[in-house]
Amino acid sequence: MENNKNDKSIIKIIDTAKRLSKKQKDSIVDIIYENLVRKNKGKYLEVKVKSVNKIDGKPNFYIAYLAHSETYTFDVLKFNIRENELTEIEWDFDEDEDSEETEDEDNSKNPTQPPEDLTEPAIEPEIQFVVGTAFDQVATAVEAVNNIAEYAKLAKLNVVTLIGEEATVAAYKKYLASPSVMAFCNIGHGNKQGIMLTDGSLTYKWFNSLKNELRPTVIYFNSCITYNNPLWQSIMTHGTRTYIAGKIKLKIGISEQITSSFWLEVLNEKNKMLATVNEGNLVEPLKVNFGLAGDGGVF
């Protein structure tokens, strides 16, 4: 996978609350580029930055999500900016569940806010299988998502794919907690705390806020070192039927093939999940290794 180590375009600003001016965004991009991207040549596939704001809307601090270019690993960095320099740097930042951009709570004060739509929402079929990736620039990830979706459809399951901008934190929370979802597969960057999505990260702290909403889901994270605590425990203690995830740093381009083969064999050939995981781990054991907890039987 090619990554232009001198290209500022890999740096994206998350600003859903529209708090930052173009000048502020450009300044943040320049500072991140000079201090992180340029100094770590080719290390990162994508860097996303968001501001965590005070009540008055001004930035309190910033969080950067740094997706690696060769493996499905990401780093989390908390920082501030003083006189065009990074300050108060904290690597491996343990993000709070409420580290969101602050927005106006009373929409009635915003004259541009459209009136509430009171029409009946369209009834969609109960979704049984969800597969997604936030990294639509990774061709092998998108290909795997589409292949797995086809396998699920052949198994007569109602499927939703979440690709690129669709792979939001809110969408993942919605489907992971849905009682109709039988399986949820993510292909993308992760770490011991959670997974990186298009607008931030989904961490173990959200899973800890659940009761048994994950039952009877099979959760599969093609994401680096996500088969570790605290994420492992937070998922396994909240109703999950089966949890499959990366035990080591997973190589981009190889791990997706193992994941696609897993779902083909489990959904369409009715193979047992544990045996299929173990079989996949023999292909490239130093580059791809998944762990399975919970029910390892037939899907």
PASELO-814946 format. One record per residue (C-alpha): x negated, y, z; residue in one letter; residue number from 1. Coordinates in pm, whole numbers, plus 32768, in hexadecimal, padded with zeros to 4 digits. Layout:
REM PASELO-814946
     X     Y     Z  lumro  kollo
     X     Y     Z      A    NUM
...
//
This chain:
REM PASELO-814946
     X     Y     Z  lumro  kollo
  8000  8000  8000      M      1
  7F70  814C  7F9A      E      2
  7F6B  8268  8093      N      3
  7EDE  83BA  8031      N      4
  7E10  840D  8163      K      5
  7E07  857C  8101      N      6
  7F7A  85A3  80BC      D      7
  8049  866F  81B1      K      8
  8188  85DB  811C      S      9
  8171  84B0  8207      I     10
  81C6  859D  8328      I     11
  833D  85CD  835C      K     12
  83EA  86B3  8454      I     13
  8525  862E  84FE      I     14
  8601  8760  8532      D     15
  876A  86EE  8530      T     16
  87CC  880C  8618      A     17
  8739  890B  8522      K     18
  8672  89B5  8633      R     19
  852A  89E5  857B      L     20
  84E0  8AEB  8473      S     21
  8423  8A92  8335      K     22
  82F7  8B4C  83BF      K     23
  82FF  8A7C  84FF      Q     24
  8320  8938  843A      K     25
  8200  8992  8353      D     26
  8129  89EB  847F      S     27
  8172  889D  852A      I     28
  8121  87DF  83EA      V     29
  7FD4  8898  83C5      D     30
  7F73  8857  8530      I     31
  7FCE  86E5  8524      I     32
  7F18  86BE  83DC      Y     33
  7DD7  875F  8456      E     34
  7DD0  86B4  85A9      N     35
  7E56  8559  8559      L     36
  7E83  8500  83EA      V     37
  7D43  8590  8357      R     38
  7C70  850F  8478      K     39
  7CFF  83AE  8457      N     40
  7CD0  8375  82E4      K     41
  7DD6  828D  8254      G     42
  7E46  820D  83A8      K     43
  7FAC  828B  8393      Y     44
  80C1  8240  829D      L     45
  81AC  8343  8330      E     46
  81B5  8437  8452      V     47
  82FE  84BE  84D8      K     48
  8311  85D9  85D2      V     49
  8433  8657  86A0      K     50
  8455  8764  87A7      S     51
  84F1  8721  88F9      V     52
  8594  8869  8953      N     53
  85E5  892E  8A8A      K     54
  874B  8997  8AD3      I     55
  8709  8AE1  8A20      D     56
  86AD  8A20  88E4      G     57
  853B  8A6E  88EC      K     58
  8447  8948  88D0      P     59
  83E2  88B2  8A1F      N     60
  82F3  87B9  8981      F     61
  82CC  86EB  8845      Y     62
  82C9  8578  87FB      I     63
  8212  84E4  86D0      A     64
  825A  8387  864B      Y     65
  812E  8309  8586      L     66
  816E  81DA  84A6      A     67
  8036  811A  8444      H     68
  7FF1  80D8  82D5      S     69
  7F7F  7F6B  82E1      E     70
  804B  7ED2  83FA      T     71
  81A9  7F06  8486      Y     72
  811F  7FC0  85B5      T     73
  8171  811F  8628      F     74
  80E3  8206  8731      D     75
  81A2  8305  87FF      V     76
  80FB  844D  8857      L     77
  8183  855D  893A      K     78
  80E1  86B0  890C      F     79
  810A  8826  8914      N     80
  8084  893C  8838      I     81
  7FC2  8A64  88BC      R     82
  7F12  8B56  87D3      E     83
  7F25  8A62  86B0      N     84
  7E82  894A  877A      E     85
  7F0C  8805  8804      L     86
  7F1E  8814  8980      T     87
  7FA9  873D  8A9B      E     88
  7F6D  8606  89C7      I     89
  7FFE  84BD  8A49      E     90
  7FCF  8384  8976      W     91
  80B6  8256  89A3      D     92
  81C0  8342  8A25      F     93
  82E1  828B  8ACC      D     94
  8403  8349  8A37      E     95
  853E  8384  8B03      D     96
  868A  8315  8A72      E     97
  8701  847E  8A84      D     98
  85D2  8511  89CE      S     99
  86B2  859B  88C1      E    100
  86C1  86ED  881C      E    101
  87B9  87C3  88DD      T    102
  88E7  8835  8818      E    103
  8A0E  8918  8863      D    104
  8AFF  8854  893C      E    105
  8C2D  892D  88EC      D    106
  8C5C  891A  8775      N    107
  8D81  8A0C  878B      S    108
  8C81  8B22  87BE      K    109
  8BEA  8AD1  866C      N    110
  8CC5  8B73  8560      P    111
  8C25  8A9C  8450      T    112
  8C91  8959  84FA      Q    113
  8DA5  88B4  842A      P    114
  8EEC  885B  84DB      P    115
  8F0E  86FE  8567      E    116
  8F86  8602  8468      D    117
  90BF  8562  84F9      L    118
  9104  847A  83D4      T    119
  90FB  8304  8410      E    120
  8F9F  8277  83CD      P    121
  8F7F  816D  82C3      A    122
  8F81  800F  8350      I    123
  8E40  7F5B  82FA      E    124
  8E11  7DE4  8318      P    125
  8D69  7D67  8453      E    126
  8BF5  7D6D  8410      I    127
  8B46  7C28  8468      Q    128
  89E5  7C5B  83E6      F    129
  890F  7D97  83E4      V    130
  87B9  7DBC  8343      V    131
  86F8  7EFD  8321      G    132
  85B4  7FBC  82F9      T    133
  8569  812B  8334      A    134
  843E  8111  8249      F    135
  84CC  8125  80EB      D    136
  8375  818B  8069      Q    137
  82FE  8027  80B4      V    138
  8370  7F5E  7F85      A    139
  8340  7E0C  802F      T    140
  8419  7E77  8154      A    141
  8538  7EE9  8072      V    142
  851A  7DAE  7FA0      E    143
  852D  7CD5  80D6      A    144
  865F  7D90  8159      V    145
  8715  7D5E  8010      N    146
  86B4  7BEE  7FFA      N    147
  8722  7BA6  815E      I    148
  886C  7C59  811F      A    149
  88AA  7B72  7FF6      E    150
  885E  7A3E  80C8      Y    151
  895A  7AB4  81CC      A    152
  8A62  7AF1  80C1      K    153
  8A2A  7991  8039      L    154
  8A6C  7918  819D      A    155
  8BC1  79C9  818A      K    156
  8B63  7AD9  8283      L    157
  8BD1  7C45  826F      N    158
  8A8E  7D07  8247      V    159
  8A15  7E6D  8277      V    160
  88BF  7EE8  8205      T    161
  8820  801C  82A1      L    162
  8704  80A1  81C9      I    163
  863A  81E1  81EA      G    164
  870C  8302  826C      E    165
  8825  820E  82C6      E    166
  8747  8166  83CA      A    167
  8790  825F  84E1      T    168
  8785  822A  8656      V    169
  8900  825B  8669      A    170
  8944  815A  8558      A    171
  8865  8057  85FC      Y    172
  890A  808E  874E      K    173
  8A63  8070  86B1      K    174
  8A25  7F21  860E      Y    175
  894B  7E8A  871D      L    176
  8A65  7EC3  8819      A    177
  8B79  7E50  872C      S    178
  8C2B  7D12  87A2      P    179
  8C55  7C95  863C      S    180
  8AE3  7C9F  85DE      V    181
  8A48  7B44  85E5      M    182
  88EC  7BA5  856D      A    183
  881F  7CE2  8557      F    184
  86D5  7CF1  8498      C    185
  85E8  7E1B  848E      N    186
  84B4  7E38  83B1      I    187
  83DA  7F58  841A      G    188
  82E7  7FE3  8515      H    189
  82F2  7F8B  8685      G    190
  8234  7F76  87CB      N    191
  8269  7EE8  8928      K    192
  8368  7FF8  8978      Q    193
  8444  7FF7  8843      G    194
  8468  8029  86CD      I    195
  843A  815C  85F3      M    196
  8563  81D3  8527      L    197
  85A3  82EF  8435      T    198
  85FB  83EB  8545      D    199
  853B  8371  8673      G    200
  8510  8231  8737      S    201
  85F6  8130  87D6      L    202
  8555  80C0  891A      T    203
  857D  7FC7  8A32      Y    204
  8625  80D3  8B05      K    205
  8759  80CB  8A27      W    206
  876B  7F4E  8A3A      F    207
  8751  7F6B  8BB5      N    208
  8886  8049  8BB3      S    209
  8959  7F2B  8B28      L    210
  8A10  7E17  8BDB      K    211
  8A51  7CE9  8AFE      N    212
  8A9E  7DA3  89BC      E    213
  898D  7CE7  8901      L    214
  8A41  7B97  8922      R    215
  8A44  7AC9  8842      P    216
  894E  7B7D  875E      T    217
  8812  7AEB  86C9      V    218
  871E  7C0F  86C4      I    219
  85F2  7BFA  85DB      Y    220
  84EF  7D12  85DB      F    221
  83E8  7CF9  84CA      N    222
  8325  7DFB  8593      S    223
  81D1  7DF0  863B      C    224
  81AD  7D7B  87A6      I    225
  8324  7D99  87E9      T    226
  831F  7C3D  8886      Y    227
  828A  7CD9  89BF      N    228
  8305  7D89  8AF7      N    229
  83A8  7E73  8B3A      P    230
  846F  7E44  89F7      L    231
  847F  7CC7  8A0E      W    232
  8519  7CC8  8B6A      Q    233
  860D  7DE0  8B1E      S    234
  8699  7D1F  89F4      I    235
  869A  7BC5  8A8F      M    236
  8750  7C2F  8BCD      T    237
  8877  7CD4  8B20      H    238
  892E  7BBA  8A79      G    239
  8857  7B6F  8948      T    240
  8882  7A11  88C0      R    241
  872D  7A08  8818      T    242
  860F  7B01  87FD      Y    243
  8505  7ADA  86F0      I    244
  83F3  7BDE  86D0      A    245
  8286  7C1F  8683      G    246
  8190  7BA3  8788      K    247
  8068  7C4A  86DE      I    248
  802B  7D60  85E3      K    249
  80E8  7CF2  84AB      L    250
  804D  7D2D  8358      K    251
  811E  7DFB  8265      I    252
  815F  7D35  8128      G    253
  813D  7BDD  81C8      I    254
  8223  7BE8  82F6      S    255
  8351  7C47  8223      E    256
  8324  7B08  8156      Q    257
  8327  7A36  8292      I    258
  8460  7AE9  830B      T    259
  8515  7ABD  81BF      S    260
  84C0  794A  81BC      S    261
  853F  7927  831F      F    262
  8697  79AD  82C9      W    263
  86AA  78E4  8187      L    264
  8665  77A0  8242      E    265
  873B  77F2  8371      V    266
  886B  787F  82BB      L    267
  8873  77B4  817A      N    268
  87BC  7674  81D1      E    269
  883D  765D  8339      K    270
  86E4  7624  83CE      N    271
  86B0  7657  8543      K    272
  862D  77AE  85A0      M    273
  850B  7746  8683      L    274
  8485  7647  8589      A    275
  849A  774C  8474      T    276
  83DF  7851  8541      V    277
  82CF  7756  8594      N    278
  82B1  76F5  8427      E    279
  828C  7860  83BF      G    280
  817E  789C  84C3      N    281
  80A0  779D  8414      L    282
  808E  7866  82CF      V    283
  7FAA  7984  833F      E    284
  7F7E  7954  84B8      P    285
  7E84  7A71  84E2      L    286
  7F5D  7B6A  8424      K    287
  80C0  7AFA  8478      V    288
  8139  7A59  85B8      N    289
  829B  7A65  863D      F    290
  8324  79F5  878C      G    291
  8482  7970  87D3      L    292
  853E  7982  891D      A    293
  8696  78F7  8966      G    294
  8757  7805  8889      D    295
  8676  776E  877E      G    296
  877F  7691  86E2      G    297
  884F  76B1  85A6      V    298
  88CD  7811  855D      F    299
//
